[in-house]
Amino acid sequence: MTEIVILAAGEGKRMNSALAKVLQPVGGQAMIRHLIRSVRALGPEAIRVVVGSGAEQVEAELADDGCEFVVQSERLGTGHAAVQALPLMDPGARVLILPGDMPLIRTETLEQLLACPADLAVLSFVPEDPTGYGRILRDGQGRVTAIREQRDASAAERAVAEVNSGVMCARAGDWVSWLGRVRADNTQGEYYLTDCIALAVADSRSVEAVVADDPDELLGANDRRQLAELEQVYQRRARNALMDAGVTLPDPGSVQVRGRVRCERDVLIDRGAILEGEVRLGEGVVVGPGCVVRDSTLAAGTRLEPYCVLESVRTTGACTIGPFARLRPGTELAAGVKIGNFVEVKNARFHSGAKASHLSYVGDAEVGERANLGAGTITCNYDGANKHRTDIGADAFIGSNTALVAPVSVGQGATIGAGSVIGRDAPADQLTLTRSTQRSIRGWQRPVKKG
């Protein structure tokens, strides 16, 4: 039986933020969400999150994640935080304790730690710069004897390269025993979880440090600079995963992944693209330079020309979008659809072969097969209080600079004359237009400025 304790009570003063430290984003999601995803894959009996500063924020963020929350009303150190959760557990349960600001740790690494047979197992690593980390102290035979926090370490101890990640595993009953003897006799006046190492050694219990293969996955973040470093590692991983899946990234370092992106073969994501939330890209999709794709599914063969912005969009067949198009939630495009430059679409469905090639707004609409919307077409869908729908039949032709005042229907095969304002249904297979008589006024003088 394994149970998880995540220490998420820290204030994170150096972040200088109103947001709790563990909620700072990495890859478009709160750090703690990445961590919970990794530990949940272990199949634990329970995941308990110790909250303190920003408790309401953390609980709200994780409300649907099935976690249990334990409040640390006083912040008296990591040992004190762990004590809050331990009374809720079976003494024989193995308890994995982790800091909440470790978004890059992998399930496979945690499995290696859990496989360690020692009474107390610690996950350690060797960073490029150990500054700020507790040092793993070993005796002449290489056995772990203690962890010394940097603030309390001697010069010789600070020279040690192997450091503590903050991830440890032991039986709940043992944690209770050791933490009951921890004292706050250090420079911070706090109860350190790491002091359990020396106590376990004194009790002649086995202690081992499992050295992680990849130091990057154990990095945490106490300030914005460290948060940026985490982001860089996350992005590098995400881009490598895309390329391993058969995606072409001509300029990998310029692409940002801020969510979960699933791609089929031969997708091309060009320079400066940003992918956010849940994104699915079918085989052969092209995402042009500078595009932003958020929570969208694009069918095989879909092509985004440069600088398009898509949010909650679905294409059901190969179509062309952009450049400079904005597609908002509720947009659905079938095969052969063309959405051109400077076109905005919201909550509208375009059936196969329909086109809005340039400079149009189409909202709350149904656009039939092969319908063609000329430049400057606007669906006037909002009356100041309510939204209304526009229905455009198959093979309809909407002339340039037309305003369709919803609710209104344009029949199949209908033609709307350019410059019309259509407020009543337009019948199928007929020309409908509204247009005043053109006239020229002789002798008219354009006003000029005085002086």
C-alpha positions in Angstrom: 0.0 0.0 0.0 1.4 3.4 -1.0 0.1 6.8 0.0 1.3 10.2 -1.3 1.9 13.4 0.7 2.5 16.5 -1.3 3.9 19.5 0.6 2.2 22.6 -0.8 1.9 25.0 2.1 4.8 27.2 1.2 4.2 30.9 0.6 6.8 31.4 -2.1 7.7 34.9 -1.1 10.4 35.2 -3.7 7.9 34.7 -6.5 6.4 38.1 -5.5 3.0 36.9 -6.6 -0.6 36.8 -5.3 -0.7 33.2 -6.7 0.4 30.3 -4.4 3.8 29.0 -5.4 2.7 25.5 -6.4 0.1 27.1 -8.8 2.7 29.0 -10.8 2.4 27.7 -14.4 4.8 25.5 -16.2 3.8 24.4 -19.7 0.5 26.1 -19.3 -0.5 24.3 -16.1 0.0 24.7 -12.4 3.2 23.0 -11.3 1.3 20.8 -8.8 -0.9 19.5 -11.6 2.1 18.0 -13.4 3.3 16.4 -10.2 -0.1 14.9 -9.4 -0.3 13.4 -12.8 3.0 11.7 -12.2 2.2 10.3 -8.8 -1.3 9.2 -9.8 0.2 6.9 -12.3 1.7 5.0 -9.3 -1.8 3.9 -8.3 -1.6 5.2 -4.7 -4.3 4.6 -2.1 -4.6 8.3 -1.5 -3.0 11.6 -2.4 -2.9 14.1 0.4 -1.9 17.7 -0.2 -0.7 19.7 2.8 -1.9 23.3 2.2 -1.2 26.5 4.1 -0.5 29.8 2.4 -3.0 30.2 -0.5 -4.9 27.1 0.7 -8.2 28.2 -0.9 -6.5 28.8 -4.2 -4.8 25.3 -4.2 -8.0 23.6 -3.1 -10.0 25.3 -5.8 -7.4 24.4 -8.5 -7.4 20.7 -7.5 -11.1 20.5 -6.6 -11.8 17.8 -9.3 -8.5 15.9 -8.9 -9.7 13.6 -6.1 -7.0 14.8 -3.6 -7.5 15.1 0.2 -6.4 18.3 1.8 -4.6 18.8 5.1 -4.1 22.3 6.5 -0.8 23.3 8.1 -1.9 26.4 10.0 1.6 27.3 11.1 4.5 27.1 8.7 7.1 25.4 10.9 9.1 23.5 8.3 8.8 20.4 6.1 8.8 18.0 9.0 6.0 19.9 10.7 4.0 19.9 7.4 4.4 16.1 7.0 3.2 15.5 10.6 -0.2 17.0 9.7 -1.0 14.2 7.2 0.6 11.2 8.9 -2.1 10.5 11.6 -4.6 9.8 8.8 -2.6 6.8 7.5 -2.2 3.1 8.3 1.2 2.8 10.1 2.2 0.1 7.7 1.6 2.1 4.6 4.5 3.3 2.5 4.4 7.0 2.4 6.0 8.9 -0.5 6.6 12.6 0.5 7.3 15.2 -2.3 7.5 18.9 -2.5 4.7 20.5 -4.5 7.0 22.5 -6.8 8.5 19.6 -8.7 6.6 19.5 -12.0 9.1 17.7 -14.1 9.5 14.5 -12.1 8.6 11.3 -14.0 6.6 8.3 -12.8 9.5 6.0 -13.8 11.9 7.8 -11.5 9.4 7.5 -8.6 9.0 3.8 -9.3 12.8 3.4 -9.0 12.6 5.0 -5.5 9.7 2.8 -4.4 11.6 -0.3 -5.5 14.4 0.5 -3.1 14.2 -1.9 -0.1 15.6 0.5 2.5 13.6 1.5 5.5 14.1 5.1 4.4 14.8 5.9 0.7 15.8 9.3 -0.5 15.8 10.5 -4.1 19.1 12.4 -4.8 20.7 14.0 -7.8 23.9 15.9 -8.8 23.0 19.3 -10.2 25.4 21.6 -12.1 25.1 24.1 -9.2 24.2 22.6 -5.7 23.6 26.0 -4.1 20.5 26.1 -2.0 20.1 22.3 -1.7 20.6 20.0 1.3 23.7 17.9 0.9 23.7 14.1 1.1 26.4 13.1 3.6 27.9 9.6 3.4 30.4 7.8 5.6 33.7 6.2 4.4 31.8 3.2 3.1 29.4 5.3 1.0 26.4 4.8 3.4 24.1 7.8 3.8 24.4 9.3 7.3 22.5 12.6 7.1 21.2 15.4 5.0 22.6 18.8 5.9 20.7 21.9 4.8 22.9 24.5 3.2 22.3 27.1 5.8 23.6 24.7 8.5 26.3 23.1 6.5 30.1 23.5 7.1 32.4 24.5 4.2 33.4 20.9 3.7 29.8 19.8 3.6 28.9 22.5 1.1 31.5 21.1 -1.2 29.4 17.9 -1.5 27.9 17.6 -5.0 25.1 15.1 -4.3 22.0 16.8 -3.0 18.6 16.0 -1.7 15.6 16.4 -4.0 13.1 16.5 -1.2 11.5 13.2 -2.2 11.5 10.5 0.4 9.8 7.2 1.2 9.3 5.3 4.4 6.5 3.6 6.4 4.0 5.9 8.0 4.7 4.5 11.5 8.5 5.1 11.0 7.8 8.7 9.9 5.7 9.3 13.0 8.5 7.9 15.3 11.3 9.9 13.7 9.4 13.2 13.3 8.3 13.0 16.9 12.0 13.3 17.8 13.0 16.1 15.4 14.0 19.3 17.0 14.0 22.8 15.6 17.6 23.5 16.6 18.8 25.1 13.4 19.2 28.6 11.9 15.6 28.7 10.6 14.0 27.4 13.8 12.1 24.9 11.7 11.4 21.1 11.9 13.2 19.6 9.0 12.0 16.4 7.4 15.6 15.7 6.4 16.6 15.3 10.1 14.8 11.9 9.9 17.8 10.6 8.0 20.2 10.9 11.0 17.5 9.5 13.3 17.0 6.5 11.2 20.8 5.9 11.1 20.9 6.2 14.9 18.1 3.6 15.1 20.3 1.2 12.9 17.6 1.3 10.2 18.7 1.1 6.5 18.9 4.3 4.6 19.7 4.6 0.9 19.9 7.4 -1.6 18.7 6.6 -5.1 20.5 8.9 -7.5 18.3 10.1 -10.3 19.6 9.8 -13.9 18.3 13.1 -15.1 18.9 16.0 -12.6 16.6 18.3 -14.6 13.4 16.4 -13.5 14.1 17.2 -9.8 14.4 20.9 -10.2 12.1 23.1 -8.2 11.3 26.8 -8.3 11.5 29.4 -5.5 11.6 32.5 -7.8 10.8 33.6 -11.3 14.2 32.8 -12.7 14.0 29.2 -11.5 10.4 29.0 -12.8 11.8 30.1 -16.3 14.4 27.4 -16.1 11.7 24.8 -15.4 9.7 26.1 -18.4 12.8 25.7 -20.7 13.2 22.1 -19.6 9.5 21.4 -20.0 9.5 22.9 -23.5 12.6 21.0 -24.6 10.9 17.7 -23.5 7.6 18.6 -25.2 9.3 19.5 -28.5 11.4 16.3 -28.4 8.3 14.3 -27.8 6.6 15.9 -30.8 9.5 15.2 -33.1 9.7 11.6 -31.9 6.1 11.3 -32.9 6.9 12.3 -36.5 6.3 16.1 -36.3 8.5 18.5 -38.2 9.7 21.6 -36.3 11.8 23.7 -38.6 12.8 25.9 -35.6 12.1 23.8 -32.5 13.2 26.4 -30.0 10.6 28.9 -31.1 7.6 26.6 -30.6 5.8 26.7 -27.3 3.7 23.8 -25.9 1.4 24.9 -23.1 -0.9 21.9 -22.7 -1.3 18.3 -24.0 -0.6 18.1 -27.7 -1.3 14.9 -29.7 -0.1 14.7 -33.3 -0.2 12.1 -36.0 2.6 11.7 -38.6 4.0 14.4 -40.9 2.5 17.3 -39.0 4.5 20.5 -39.6 4.5 23.2 -36.9 6.4 26.3 -38.1 8.3 29.0 -36.3 6.7 30.9 -33.4 3.6 28.7 -33.1 1.9 28.3 -29.7 -0.1 25.3 -28.8 -2.3 25.6 -25.6 -4.6 23.3 -23.7 -5.9 20.1 -25.4 -4.7 20.1 -29.0 -5.0 17.3 -31.6 -3.5 17.5 -35.0 -4.2 14.9 -37.7 -1.8 13.6 -40.2 -0.2 16.2 -42.5 -1.6 19.2 -40.6 0.4 22.4 -41.3 0.5 25.1 -38.6 2.0 28.2 -40.1 4.3 30.7 -38.5 3.0 32.6 -35.5 -0.2 30.7 -35.1 -1.9 30.2 -31.8 -4.0 27.0 -31.4 -5.9 26.5 -28.2 -8.1 23.5 -27.2 -8.7 22.5 -30.9 -8.9 19.4 -33.1 -7.7 19.7 -36.7 -8.4 16.9 -39.1 -5.8 15.4 -41.4 -4.7 17.8 -44.1 -5.9 21.0 -42.5 -3.6 23.9 -43.2 -3.2 27.1 -41.1 -1.6 29.9 -43.0 0.5 32.3 -40.9 -0.7 34.2 -37.8 -4.1 32.6 -37.2 -5.6 32.3 -33.8 -7.9 29.3 -33.1 -9.8 28.6 -29.8 -12.1 25.5 -29.3 -12.2 24.9 -33.1 -12.9 21.6 -34.8 -12.2 20.7 -38.4 -13.7 17.5 -39.8 -11.8 17.4 -43.1 -8.9 19.1 -44.9 -9.5 22.8 -45.1 -7.5 26.0 -45.4 -7.5 28.8 -42.8 -5.9 32.2 -42.9 -3.6 34.0 -43.0 -4.6 36.3 -40.1 -7.9 34.5 -39.3 -9.5 34.4 -35.9 -11.7 31.3 -35.2 -13.5 31.4 -31.8 -15.2 28.7 -29.7 -17.9 26.7 -31.4 -16.4 26.9 -34.9 -16.6 23.7 -37.0 -15.3 23.4 -40.5 -15.9 20.6 -43.0 -13.7 19.4 -45.8 -12.8 21.9 -48.5 -13.8 24.9 -46.4 -11.8 28.1 -46.9 -11.5 30.7 -44.2 -9.4 33.5 -45.6 -7.4 36.5 -44.4 -8.9 38.8 -41.7 -12.0 36.6 -41.2 -13.5 36.1 -37.8 -15.8 33.1 -37.1 -17.6 32.3 -33.8 -20.1 29.5 -33.0 -20.6 28.8 -36.7 -20.6 25.6 -38.8 -19.3 25.7 -42.4 -20.3 22.7 -44.5 -18.0 21.2 -47.1 -16.7 23.6 -49.8 -18.1 26.8 -48.1 -15.9 29.9 -48.3 -15.4 33.2 -46.6 -12.3 34.3 -48.3 -11.6 37.7 -46.7 -12.6 40.5 -44.3 -15.8 39.0 -42.9 -17.4 38.2 -39.5 -19.6 35.1 -39.3 -21.1 34.4 -35.8 -23.9 32.1 -34.7 -24.4 30.8 -38.2 -24.9 27.7 -40.4 -23.2 28.0 -43.8 -24.3 25.5 -46.4 -22.2 23.5 -48.8 -20.3 25.5 -51.4 -21.8 28.8 -50.2 -19.6 31.7 -50.9 -19.4 34.8 -48.6 -18.0 37.8 -50.3 -15.6 40.3 -48.7 -17.1 42.3 -45.9 -20.0 40.0 -45.2 -21.3 40.4 -41.6 -23.8 38.4 -39.7 -25.4 40.9 -37.3 -26.1 38.3 -34.6 -26.4 40.4 -31.4 -29.3 42.8 -30.7 -27.8 44.2 -27.5 -29.4 41.6 -25.3 -29.6 38.3 -27.2 -27.8 36.3 -29.9 -29.6 35.2 -33.0 -28.8 32.8 -35.8 -28.2 33.1 -39.5 -28.8 30.2 -41.8 -27.2 30.3 -45.3 -28.2 27.6 -47.7 -26.1 25.4 -49.9 -24.7 27.2 -53.0 -25.8 30.6 -51.8 -23.7 33.6 -53.0 -23.4 36.5 -50.6 -22.2 39.7 -52.4 -19.5 41.8 -50.9 -20.3 44.2 -48.0 -23.5 42.5 -47.1 -25.0 42.7 -43.6 -27.3 39.7 -42.7 -29.4 40.9 -39.7 -30.3 37.8 -37.7 -32.5 35.9 -37.2 -32.5 35.4 -40.9 -32.3 32.7 -43.5 -30.8 32.8 -47.0 -32.2 30.0 -49.2 -30.4 27.4 -51.2 -28.9 28.8 -54.3 -29.9 32.4 -53.4 -27.9 35.4 -54.5 -27.5 38.5 -52.3 -26.5 41.7 -54.1 -23.4 43.5 -52.9 -24.0 46.2 -50.3 -27.3 44.8 -49.1 -28.8 44.8 -45.6 -30.9 41.7 -45.4 -33.4 41.6 -42.5 -35.9 39.3 -43.9 -35.6 35.7 -45.3 -34.1 35.6 -48.8 -35.8 32.9 -50.9 -34.0 30.1 -52.7 -32.7 30.5 -56.2 -33.5 34.2 -56.4 -31.6 37.5 -56.3 -32.3 39.6 -53.2 -30.8 43.0 -52.7 -31.5 46.3 -50.9 -30.1 49.3 -52.6 -31.1 53.0 -52.9 -30.8 54.9 -56.2 -27.4 56.3 -56.9 -27.3 60.0 -57.8 -24.7 62.7 -58.3 -25.2 66.3 -57.1 -23.9 69.0 -59.4 -22.2 72.0 -57.8 -21.6 70.3 -54.5 -18.6 71.7 -52.6 -16.6 69.7 -50.2 -16.1 71.6 -46.8 -12.8 73.1 -46.2 -11.1 74.2 -43.0 -11.2 77.9 -42.2 -7.9 79.8 -41.9 
